[in-house]
Amino acid sequence: MATYMYRCPECECFDVIVPMASVGPTHDCPQCGRRAQRVFTAPALATLPSGLHRAADLASASSEAPQVVRSIPDGAPRPRGPRWSPFTGPKPVNASRRPAGPHQSLPRL
């Protein structure tokens, strides 16, 4: 799909997004309905990495028909367990086996 600019004699310029095969020299104005002439402008040439093109294509395709996922895809990280901590990892550390640090230990009651 390409974006084309048209200028209405009564209103202002407007853009139309149509396939290149169906573009014409005139188009109906969305405000007043009169025939508007096509305005030739410089092409919008931008170089993007191919990965970004693929991501944009996937995002536009999923907005029309989203894919339903029923399970976690292979290779994706598994969700963390409820006891996971960034300090101790997956299991809590037993306080009696913890190495002594630079701080004083708490008094035992």
QUIDAFEN-V320934 format. One record per residue. N is the residue number from 0. BURIAL is b if it has 24 or more other C-alpha atoms within 12 Angstrom, else e. Layout:
BEGIN
N;BURIAL
N;BURIAL
END
This chain:
BEGIN
0;e
1;e
2;e
3;b
4;b
5;b
6;b
7;b
8;e
9;e
10;e
11;e
12;e
13;b
14;e
15;b
16;e
17;e
18;e
19;e
20;e
21;e
22;e
23;e
24;e
25;e
26;b
27;b
28;b
29;e
30;e
31;e
32;e
33;e
34;e
35;b
36;b
37;b
38;e
39;e
40;e
41;e
42;e
43;e
44;e
45;e
46;e
47;e
48;e
49;e
50;e
51;e
52;e
53;e
54;e
55;e
56;e
57;e
58;e
59;e
60;e
61;e
62;e
63;e
64;e
65;e
66;e
67;e
68;e
69;e
70;e
71;e
72;e
73;e
74;e
75;e
76;e
77;e
78;e
79;e
80;e
81;e
82;e
83;e
84;e
85;e
86;e
87;e
88;e
89;e
90;e
91;e
92;e
93;e
94;e
95;e
96;e
97;e
98;e
99;e
100;e
101;e
102;e
103;e
104;e
105;e
106;e
107;e
108;e
END
